[in-house]
Amino acid sequence: MVAVVSWLPANGRPARFLGGRSAQARLRANSVQALATQAGLPNLREYVLSRHVALYAHSKVEVVFLALKHRRQLIYSAEG
């Protein structure tokens, strides 16, 4: 996965949590998007593995992995 994403960052799907409809989901999505944009990594995407989903931010020249969750989890946890 690391090799694929580092070679072609747009290969993952658009981050699904960005499409949340509740006020809390929109607030969370907007704050994550703002942080990614401030870091110069405006694109948030997810890469689906067999049982996990990896969240990453990228620009044309850089990729940063942000979180990993089990596919049955509803949200990415802020706890390490």
N, CA, C and O atoms as CSV, one atom per row, in Angstrom:
chain,resi,resn,atom,element,x,y,z
A,1,MET,N,N,0.814,-1.179,0.000
A,1,MET,CA,C,0.000,0.000,0.000
A,1,MET,C,C,0.868,1.257,0.000
A,1,MET,O,O,0.586,2.200,-0.739
A,2,VAL,N,N,1.911,1.282,0.813
A,2,VAL,CA,C,2.774,2.455,0.886
A,2,VAL,C,C,3.405,2.737,-0.475
A,2,VAL,O,O,3.472,3.890,-0.900
A,3,ALA,N,N,3.858,1.711,-1.148
A,3,ALA,CA,C,4.471,1.901,-2.461
A,3,ALA,C,C,3.467,2.440,-3.472
A,3,ALA,O,O,3.791,3.332,-4.256
A,4,VAL,N,N,2.258,1.905,-3.456
A,4,VAL,CA,C,1.227,2.349,-4.403
A,4,VAL,C,C,0.849,3.797,-4.141
A,4,VAL,O,O,0.793,4.600,-5.073
A,5,VAL,N,N,0.591,4.139,-2.895
A,5,VAL,CA,C,0.154,5.498,-2.560
A,5,VAL,C,C,1.278,6.509,-2.767
A,5,VAL,O,O,1.024,7.636,-3.191
A,6,SER,N,N,2.511,6.121,-2.472
A,6,SER,CA,C,3.607,7.064,-2.692
A,6,SER,C,C,3.849,7.302,-4.182
A,6,SER,O,O,4.296,8.381,-4.570
A,7,TRP,N,N,3.562,6.322,-5.006
A,7,TRP,CA,C,3.737,6.465,-6.450
A,7,TRP,C,C,2.553,7.181,-7.090
A,7,TRP,O,O,2.735,7.996,-7.994
A,8,LEU,N,N,1.328,6.879,-6.621
A,8,LEU,CA,C,0.114,7.449,-7.193
A,8,LEU,C,C,-0.857,7.820,-6.067
A,8,LEU,O,O,-1.775,7.050,-5.781
A,9,PRO,N,N,-0.680,8.972,-5.427
A,9,PRO,CA,C,-1.473,9.337,-4.253
A,9,PRO,C,C,-2.977,9.408,-4.489
A,9,PRO,O,O,-3.751,9.149,-3.568
A,10,ALA,N,N,-3.403,9.749,-5.685
A,10,ALA,CA,C,-4.833,9.862,-5.958
A,10,ALA,C,C,-5.491,8.505,-6.177
A,10,ALA,O,O,-6.664,8.437,-6.545
A,11,ASN,N,N,-4.748,7.428,-5.955
A,11,ASN,CA,C,-5.278,6.085,-6.166
A,11,ASN,C,C,-6.366,5.715,-5.159
A,11,ASN,O,O,-7.262,4.938,-5.487
A,12,GLY,N,N,-6.306,6.254,-3.947
A,12,GLY,CA,C,-7.317,5.965,-2.935
A,12,GLY,C,C,-8.623,6.652,-3.250
A,12,GLY,O,O,-8.698,7.522,-4.119
A,13,ARG,N,N,-9.649,6.246,-2.528
A,13,ARG,CA,C,-10.958,6.879,-2.729
A,13,ARG,C,C,-11.026,8.179,-1.928
A,13,ARG,O,O,-10.292,8.346,-0.954
A,14,PRO,N,N,-11.904,9.099,-2.334
A,14,PRO,CA,C,-12.090,10.308,-1.527
A,14,PRO,C,C,-12.534,9.919,-0.117
A,14,PRO,O,O,-13.314,8.981,0.048
A,15,ALA,N,N,-12.053,10.620,0.884
A,15,ALA,CA,C,-12.378,10.301,2.272
A,15,ALA,C,C,-13.883,10.405,2.491
A,15,ALA,O,O,-14.465,11.475,2.313
A,16,ARG,N,N,-14.505,9.313,2.872
A,16,ARG,CA,C,-15.963,9.270,3.002
A,16,ARG,C,C,-16.498,10.106,4.152
A,16,ARG,O,O,-17.627,10.593,4.088
A,17,PHE,N,N,-15.703,10.280,5.206
A,17,PHE,CA,C,-16.214,11.041,6.344
A,17,PHE,C,C,-16.438,12.506,5.994
A,17,PHE,O,O,-17.137,13.212,6.721
A,18,LEU,N,N,-15.860,12.971,4.896
A,18,LEU,CA,C,-16.068,14.353,4.480
A,18,LEU,C,C,-17.492,14.603,4.015
A,18,LEU,O,O,-17.926,15.752,3.937
A,19,GLY,N,N,-18.219,13.548,3.707
A,19,GLY,CA,C,-19.591,13.687,3.236
A,19,GLY,C,C,-20.630,13.532,4.318
A,19,GLY,O,O,-21.807,13.345,4.009
A,20,GLY,N,N,-20.234,13.604,5.592
A,20,GLY,CA,C,-21.184,13.461,6.694
A,20,GLY,C,C,-22.248,14.536,6.655
A,20,GLY,O,O,-21.998,15.654,6.203
A,21,ARG,N,N,-23.431,14.197,7.128
A,21,ARG,CA,C,-24.555,15.137,7.045
A,21,ARG,C,C,-24.897,15.807,8.361
A,21,ARG,O,O,-25.474,16.895,8.358
A,22,SER,N,N,-24.560,15.193,9.483
A,22,SER,CA,C,-24.909,15.791,10.768
A,22,SER,C,C,-24.007,16.994,11.037
A,22,SER,O,O,-22.945,17.143,10.433
A,23,ALA,N,N,-24.451,17.838,11.946
A,23,ALA,CA,C,-23.664,19.024,12.295
A,23,ALA,C,C,-22.320,18.617,12.896
A,23,ALA,O,O,-21.296,19.228,12.591
A,24,GLN,N,N,-22.316,17.595,13.743
A,24,GLN,CA,C,-21.073,17.136,14.355
A,24,GLN,C,C,-20.128,16.565,13.303
A,24,GLN,O,O,-18.925,16.825,13.346
A,25,ALA,N,N,-20.657,15.796,12.367
A,25,ALA,CA,C,-19.830,15.222,11.298
A,25,ALA,C,C,-19.244,16.319,10.420
A,25,ALA,O,O,-18.077,16.242,10.037
A,26,ARG,N,N,-20.030,17.333,10.097
A,26,ARG,CA,C,-19.534,18.441,9.269
A,26,ARG,C,C,-18.455,19.230,10.002
A,26,ARG,O,O,-17.458,19.633,9.403
A,27,LEU,N,N,-18.658,19.452,11.309
A,27,LEU,CA,C,-17.668,20.174,12.103
A,27,LEU,C,C,-16.351,19.416,12.142
A,27,LEU,O,O,-15.286,20.008,11.963
A,28,ARG,N,N,-16.417,18.119,12.373
A,28,ARG,CA,C,-15.209,17.280,12.414
A,28,ARG,C,C,-14.520,17.270,11.050
A,28,ARG,O,O,-13.301,17.418,10.971
A,29,ALA,N,N,-15.289,17.095,9.986
A,29,ALA,CA,C,-14.724,17.048,8.636
A,29,ALA,C,C,-14.067,18.388,8.267
A,29,ALA,O,O,-12.984,18.415,7.682
A,30,ASN,N,N,-14.724,19.475,8.612
A,30,ASN,CA,C,-14.165,20.797,8.298
A,30,ASN,C,C,-12.871,21.053,9.053
A,30,ASN,O,O,-11.943,21.648,8.506
A,31,SER,N,N,-12.797,20.608,10.315
A,31,SER,CA,C,-11.570,20.838,11.081
A,31,SER,C,C,-10.413,20.008,10.535
A,31,SER,O,O,-9.286,20.497,10.464
A,32,VAL,N,N,-10.673,18.768,10.151
A,32,VAL,CA,C,-9.619,17.923,9.569
A,32,VAL,C,C,-9.175,18.481,8.221
A,32,VAL,O,O,-7.980,18.519,7.925
A,33,GLN,N,N,-10.134,18.914,7.407
A,33,GLN,CA,C,-9.803,19.488,6.101
A,33,GLN,C,C,-8.981,20.759,6.265
A,33,GLN,O,O,-8.039,20.982,5.505
A,34,ALA,N,N,-9.321,21.602,7.250
A,34,ALA,CA,C,-8.565,22.836,7.482
A,34,ALA,C,C,-7.130,22.529,7.909
A,34,ALA,O,O,-6.195,23.184,7.447
A,35,LEU,N,N,-6.949,21.544,8.780
A,35,LEU,CA,C,-5.601,21.169,9.202
A,35,LEU,C,C,-4.775,20.646,8.030
A,35,LEU,O,O,-3.599,20.985,7.895
A,36,ALA,N,N,-5.382,19.832,7.193
A,36,ALA,CA,C,-4.676,19.291,6.028
A,36,ALA,C,C,-4.280,20.413,5.066
A,36,ALA,O,O,-3.172,20.411,4.529
A,37,THR,N,N,-5.171,21.355,4.855
A,37,THR,CA,C,-4.883,22.473,3.957
A,37,THR,C,C,-3.767,23.350,4.525
A,37,THR,O,O,-2.889,23.787,3.781
A,38,GLN,N,N,-3.792,23.610,5.832
A,38,GLN,CA,C,-2.736,24.406,6.470
A,38,GLN,C,C,-1.376,23.723,6.344
A,38,GLN,O,O,-0.349,24.393,6.240
A,39,ALA,N,N,-1.370,22.404,6.354
A,39,ALA,CA,C,-0.119,21.652,6.232
A,39,ALA,C,C,0.345,21.545,4.785
A,39,ALA,O,O,1.396,20.965,4.514
A,40,GLY,N,N,-0.424,22.095,3.862
A,40,GLY,CA,C,-0.064,22.026,2.449
A,40,GLY,C,C,-0.412,20.690,1.810
A,40,GLY,O,O,0.134,20.333,0.765
A,41,LEU,N,N,-1.323,19.950,2.439
A,41,LEU,CA,C,-1.761,18.644,1.931
A,41,LEU,C,C,-3.285,18.673,1.798
A,41,LEU,O,O,-3.983,18.088,2.627
A,42,PRO,N,N,-3.802,19.333,0.786
A,42,PRO,CA,C,-5.228,19.624,0.722
A,42,PRO,C,C,-6.135,18.443,0.378
A,42,PRO,O,O,-7.351,18.534,0.548
A,43,ASN,N,N,-5.574,17.355,-0.094
A,43,ASN,CA,C,-6.399,16.226,-0.534
A,43,ASN,C,C,-6.428,15.130,0.519
A,43,ASN,O,O,-5.386,14.592,0.892
A,44,LEU,N,N,-7.627,14.797,0.999
A,44,LEU,CA,C,-7.800,13.708,1.960
A,44,LEU,C,C,-8.394,12.512,1.237
A,44,LEU,O,O,-9.418,12.621,0.562
A,45,ARG,N,N,-7.738,11.373,1.386
A,45,ARG,CA,C,-8.194,10.161,0.709
A,45,ARG,C,C,-8.076,8.978,1.653
A,45,ARG,O,O,-7.408,9.049,2.685
A,46,GLU,N,N,-8.738,7.890,1.281
A,46,GLU,CA,C,-8.681,6.647,2.038
A,46,GLU,C,C,-8.213,5.530,1.126
A,46,GLU,O,O,-8.574,5.474,-0.050
A,47,TYR,N,N,-7.408,4.646,1.681
A,47,TYR,CA,C,-6.956,3.473,0.944
A,47,TYR,C,C,-7.521,2.261,1.668
A,47,TYR,O,O,-7.261,2.063,2.855
A,48,VAL,N,N,-8.283,1.463,0.962
A,48,VAL,CA,C,-8.952,0.311,1.556
A,48,VAL,C,C,-8.056,-0.914,1.466
A,48,VAL,O,O,-7.643,-1.335,0.386
A,49,LEU,N,N,-7.770,-1.469,2.632
A,49,LEU,CA,C,-7.037,-2.729,2.725
A,49,LEU,C,C,-8.085,-3.823,2.973
A,49,LEU,O,O,-9.279,-3.525,2.967
A,50,SER,N,N,-7.689,-5.029,3.182
A,50,SER,CA,C,-8.676,-6.100,3.351
A,50,SER,C,C,-9.603,-5.863,4.541
A,50,SER,O,O,-10.819,-5.987,4.396
A,51,ARG,N,N,-9.062,-5.526,5.715
A,51,ARG,CA,C,-9.900,-5.308,6.891
A,51,ARG,C,C,-9.756,-3.919,7.487
A,51,ARG,O,O,-10.404,-3.603,8.484
A,52,HIS,N,N,-8.932,-3.106,6.903
A,52,HIS,CA,C,-8.664,-1.787,7.449
A,52,HIS,C,C,-8.772,-0.712,6.366
A,52,HIS,O,O,-8.726,-0.993,5.168
A,53,VAL,N,N,-8.916,0.511,6.830
A,53,VAL,CA,C,-8.958,1.672,5.943
A,53,VAL,C,C,-7.927,2.667,6.461
A,53,VAL,O,O,-7.956,3.045,7.632
A,54,ALA,N,N,-7.024,3.087,5.594
A,54,ALA,CA,C,-5.995,4.059,5.958
A,54,ALA,C,C,-6.389,5.434,5.436
A,54,ALA,O,O,-6.719,5.589,4.260
A,55,LEU,N,N,-6.354,6.419,6.307
A,55,LEU,CA,C,-6.634,7.800,5.938
A,55,LEU,C,C,-5.303,8.506,5.695
A,55,LEU,O,O,-4.382,8.389,6.503
A,56,TYR,N,N,-5.200,9.233,4.597
A,56,TYR,CA,C,-3.973,9.978,4.323
A,56,TYR,C,C,-4.293,11.293,3.631
A,56,TYR,O,O,-5.330,11.448,2.986
A,57,ALA,N,N,-3.374,12.230,3.786
A,57,ALA,CA,C,-3.473,13.527,3.121
A,57,ALA,C,C,-2.318,13.602,2.135
A,57,ALA,O,O,-1.240,13.060,2.380
A,58,HIS,N,N,-2.556,14.282,1.013
A,58,HIS,CA,C,-1.474,14.379,0.030
A,58,HIS,C,C,-1.551,15.646,-0.790
A,58,HIS,O,O,-2.601,16.274,-0.925
A,59,SER,N,N,-0.409,15.993,-1.327
A,59,SER,CA,C,-0.278,17.043,-2.328
A,59,SER,C,C,0.354,16.365,-3.539
A,59,SER,O,O,0.384,15.137,-3.615
A,60,LYS,N,N,0.853,17.141,-4.470
A,60,LYS,CA,C,1.486,16.535,-5.647
A,60,LYS,C,C,2.830,15.898,-5.318
A,60,LYS,O,O,3.292,15.018,-6.044
A,61,VAL,N,N,3.461,16.335,-4.229
A,61,VAL,CA,C,4.812,15.862,-3.921
A,61,VAL,C,C,4.960,15.179,-2.566
A,61,VAL,O,O,6.043,14.685,-2.254
A,62,GLU,N,N,3.914,15.135,-1.756
A,62,GLU,CA,C,4.043,14.590,-0.410
A,62,GLU,C,C,2.783,13.820,-0.006
A,62,GLU,O,O,1.668,14.192,-0.372
A,63,VAL,N,N,2.984,12.743,0.754
A,63,VAL,CA,C,1.888,11.937,1.295
A,63,VAL,C,C,2.146,11.738,2.781
A,63,VAL,O,O,3.257,11.392,3.183
A,64,VAL,N,N,1.114,11.958,3.600
A,64,VAL,CA,C,1.219,11.747,5.045
A,64,VAL,C,C,0.059,10.864,5.483
A,64,VAL,O,O,-1.107,11.195,5.264
A,65,PHE,N,N,0.395,9.730,6.107
A,65,PHE,CA,C,-0.640,8.848,6.638
A,65,PHE,C,C,-1.114,9.404,7.967
A,65,PHE,O,O,-0.306,9.737,8.834
A,66,LEU,N,N,-2.432,9.503,8.125
A,66,LEU,CA,C,-2.999,10.145,9.303
A,66,LEU,C,C,-3.595,9.163,10.304
A,66,LEU,O,O,-3.443,9.345,11.512
A,67,ALA,N,N,-4.266,8.134,9.824
A,67,ALA,CA,C,-4.958,7.224,10.741
A,67,ALA,C,C,-5.244,5.903,10.053
A,67,ALA,O,O,-5.251,5.794,8.827
A,68,LEU,N,N,-5.479,4.905,10.892
A,68,LEU,CA,C,-5.839,3.577,10.417
A,68,LEU,C,C,-7.004,3.100,11.268
A,68,LEU,O,O,-6.961,3.211,12.493
A,69,LYS,N,N,-8.039,2.572,10.639
A,69,LYS,CA,C,-9.179,2.054,11.387
A,69,LYS,C,C,-9.616,0.724,10.798
A,69,LYS,O,O,-9.339,0.423,9.637
A,70,HIS,N,N,-10.297,-0.061,11.608
A,70,HIS,CA,C,-10.909,-1.284,11.110
A,70,HIS,C,C,-12.107,-0.871,10.277
A,70,HIS,O,O,-12.758,0.125,10.591
A,71,ARG,N,N,-12.406,-1.598,9.244
A,71,ARG,CA,C,-13.493,-1.181,8.337
A,71,ARG,C,C,-14.855,-1.134,9.015
A,71,ARG,O,O,-15.770,-0.489,8.503
A,72,ARG,N,N,-15.011,-1.805,10.157
A,72,ARG,CA,C,-16.297,-1.776,10.868
A,72,ARG,C,C,-16.422,-0.587,11.827
A,72,ARG,O,O,-17.514,-0.314,12.325
A,73,GLN,N,N,-15.332,0.115,12.087
A,73,GLN,CA,C,-15.396,1.301,12.918
A,73,GLN,C,C,-16.099,2.403,12.150
A,73,GLN,O,O,-15.927,2.540,10.938
A,74,LEU,N,N,-16.886,3.180,12.857
A,74,LEU,CA,C,-17.609,4.262,12.199
A,74,LEU,C,C,-16.732,5.486,11.964
A,74,LEU,O,O,-16.854,6.146,10.932
A,75,ILE,N,N,-15.852,5.792,12.908
A,75,ILE,CA,C,-15.024,6.979,12.778
A,75,ILE,C,C,-13.564,6.638,13.081
A,75,ILE,O,O,-13.262,5.614,13.693
A,76,TYR,N,N,-12.678,7.514,12.640
A,76,TYR,CA,C,-11.273,7.391,12.997
A,76,TYR,C,C,-11.124,7.891,14.422
A,76,TYR,O,O,-11.677,8.931,14.781
A,77,SER,N,N,-10.395,7.169,15.218
A,77,SER,CA,C,-10.201,7.553,16.612
A,77,SER,C,C,-9.063,8.557,16.725
A,77,SER,O,O,-8.055,8.446,16.028
A,78,ALA,N,N,-9.230,9.527,17.598
A,78,ALA,CA,C,-8.177,10.503,17.838
A,78,ALA,C,C,-7.183,9.991,18.868
A,78,ALA,O,O,-6.148,10.617,19.097
A,79,GLU,N,N,-7.485,8.878,19.481
A,79,GLU,CA,C,-6.609,8.314,20.506
A,79,GLU,C,C,-5.594,7.404,19.854
A,79,GLU,O,O,-5.919,6.672,18.919
A,80,GLY,N,N,-4.355,7.443,20.345
A,80,GLY,CA,C,-3.287,6.645,19.769
A,80,GLY,C,C,-3.220,5.327,20.412
A,80,GLY,O,O,-2.373,4.508,20.054
